[in-house]
Amino acid sequence: MEKVQGGKNESIQIFRAIIFLFVFCAHAFGLAGHASPFSVFNPSVTPFFVLSAFLLALRHCGESEPCSFKSCFLFMKKRIAKLYPLHILLTLFVFLIWTVRYWHGGTLGERIGEMSAAFVCHALLIHAWIPVKEIIVSLNGPDWFLSCMVFYYLIFPIVRNFIQRLGRRGRLAFLAALVAFRILWAAAVITVCEKPGLGFFEVWGFSYSPIYHLPDFLIGCLAGFFYAENKERLRVSDFVAGAAQVALVLFAIFFFRFGGGALPLLPRAFFKSELVRIFLSALWIYFFIEQKGFVRLFAFLPPLAAPLVFLGNLSGLAYLIHAPVMEFSNAARSFLNMNVTEWNMIQVWALVLVEFFATIILSILWIKFDSFLRKKKAAQ
């Protein structure tokens, strides 16, 4: 496995693939009423936020173009444009599935209003900002990530110029401010949600809010600029990297199992802030980029590395597609009166594999369809 091929670091694609598998299995097994085999790591999309920011910082390190609203908007538009048609198509697909389901159940009249409102918010990519369950987690639920990324792409040119003007002390102060903000945000959400009737606000505050995940992105930017400017001084041996990776895995297993539920407010806010996950993500990104420690084993295992690189290249599309695939699967099982919670693990694994390969096939088909449209447009 070459370190760089076609302008992409293959080991980073492996990292993307692993994170996608964690998230996919959490959703697929969860919908089937079973725990994911990776649940011990408490899977999250936080590594995707950190990785996106890290790679943006690497790509644009050294640039300092003047920022205007127009230039920021164009920067965002360029990065969302490829995914937006697919996003609309998938949202409409799930809307139709839900329409048929509620019509069959006789509740379409009650649901059509909230479904239409959700569709508009999803289409405009503003739904992650609205702490209403019927808006955020409806339709293609995981696309809240895209809603957050629209905002982060919009502000990145400003963030880039700001960080690059800071000295070492300024960046450390900025990092400390982000850590403090994340803990205070978590403490505020915990305090507010002690009042009855605000259960989903807590879920929004710790899962979907673009403000909550902003430090993921900004710390990823800091890490990316730091690596770009100091990569030669950050070299470590494979032995040191391997030992660190074992320690990180063991620490993650212990930390995410502990949870901190019985602690006082500020320590509990620290656990809920997921700061540890952000820094773990940045460290693993470094190990994958440098192909150090156990990551280097992928270079000697092409039969394992090649499929993961392929999956990593598809992961952005597959992330958007996997939930509609599961919605269709769920609707089909409901129509056939199949209760998946009564299935044994062999049947559940078979279902998950079918949904996984359906997601991959649809991702490939979309790439081919998009390529066909682009070639046709270029030929005109």
ABEGO torsion letter per residue (X at the ends): XBABBGGBBAAAAAAAAAAAAAAAAAAAAAAAGBBBAAAAAGBBAAAAAAAAAAAAAAAABGBBBBBBAAAAAAAAAAAAAAAAAAAAAAAAAAAAAAAAAAAAAGAAAAAAAAAAAAAAAAAAGAAAABBBAAAAABEBAAAAAAAAAAAAAAAAAAAAAAAAABBAAAAAAAAAAAAAAAAAAAAAAAAAAABBGAAAAAAAAAAABAAAAAAAAAAAAAAAAAAAAAAAAABBBAAAAAAAAAAAAAAAAAAAAAGGAABBAAAAAAAAAGAAAAAAAAAAAAAAAAGBEAAAAAAABAAAAAAAAAAAAAAAAAAAAAAAAAAAAAAAAAAAGBBAAABBAAAAAAAAAAAAAAAAAAAAAAAAAAAAAAAAAAAX
